[in-house]
């Protein structure tokens, strides 16, 4: 896992995964609790593209991704 190997929670400020339609989200777990991340782009399509054209439906899981994002957003260090 690349994010784990590079200590992403403490080193990555921006992560763009635009158009990555074949991810579930489990690989984002190394970002949990990050105090450094400023931007994560999980857009399934590029700007001005219609997401209804994605076939088959992307496997990204809200049950996996939302707790990771919540751990970043609720981090008190970022709120200062």
matplotlib code that plots the C-alpha trace (Angstrom):
import matplotlib.pyplot as plt

x = [0.0, 1.6, 0.0, 1.1, 4.6, 5.1, 3.5, 0.8, -1.1, 2.0, 3.4, 0.6, -1.2, -3.1, -4.4, -6.1, -7.8, -10.0, -11.4, -10.3, -13.5, -12.2, -11.4, -13.4, -11.7, -9.9, -6.5, -7.3, -7.2, -3.5, -4.9, -7.1, -6.5, -4.2, -3.3, -1.7, -4.1, -5.7, -7.5, -8.7, -10.3, -12.4, -14.3, -15.4, -15.4, -13.6, -15.0, -18.0, -18.5, -21.8, -21.3, -24.4, -22.3, -20.1, -20.7, -20.6, -21.4, -18.1, -17.3, -16.4, -17.9, -19.4, -19.1, -15.3, -14.6, -16.8, -15.2, -11.8, -12.9, -14.7, -11.5, -9.7, -12.3, -12.9, -9.2, -8.8, -5.4, -6.8, -9.5, -7.0]
y = [0.0, 3.2, 5.6, 3.5, 3.1, 6.9, 7.8, 9.7, 10.8, 12.9, 13.8, 14.2, 17.6, 16.9, 13.7, 13.6, 10.4, 12.0, 9.4, 6.5, 4.5, 1.2, 1.9, 0.8, 3.2, 0.8, 2.1, 5.5, 4.2, 5.3, 8.9, 8.4, 11.1, 13.1, 16.5, 17.6, 16.7, 19.8, 18.4, 15.0, 14.7, 11.5, 12.8, 9.9, 12.0, 15.1, 18.6, 19.1, 15.3, 13.5, 10.9, 9.0, 7.7, 5.6, 1.9, -0.3, 1.5, 2.3, 0.1, 3.0, 2.4, 5.2, 2.8, 2.7, 6.3, 8.4, 7.4, 8.1, 11.6, 12.2, 11.4, 14.0, 16.7, 16.2, 16.4, 19.4, 20.2, 21.2, 23.4, 25.8]
z = [0.0, -1.2, 1.2, 4.2, 2.8, 2.4, 5.8, 3.9, 7.1, 8.0, 4.6, 2.0, 1.7, -1.5, -3.1, -6.5, -7.5, -10.2, -12.6, -10.5, -10.8, -9.7, -6.0, -3.0, -0.6, 1.8, 0.5, 1.9, 5.5, 6.0, 5.8, 8.9, 11.4, 9.2, 10.5, 7.2, 4.4, 2.8, -0.3, -1.4, -4.8, -5.3, -8.3, -10.4, -13.6, -14.7, -14.7, -17.0, -17.4, -16.7, -13.9, -15.1, -18.0, -15.6, -16.3, -14.4, -11.2, -9.3, -6.3, -4.0, -0.6, 1.6, 4.6, 4.1, 2.9, 5.1, 8.4, 7.0, 5.8, 9.1, 11.1, 9.0, 9.2, 13.0, 13.8, 16.2, 14.9, 11.5, 13.1, 14.7]

ax = plt.figure().add_subplot(projection="3d")
ax.plot(x, y, z, "-o")
ax.set_aspect("equal")
plt.show()
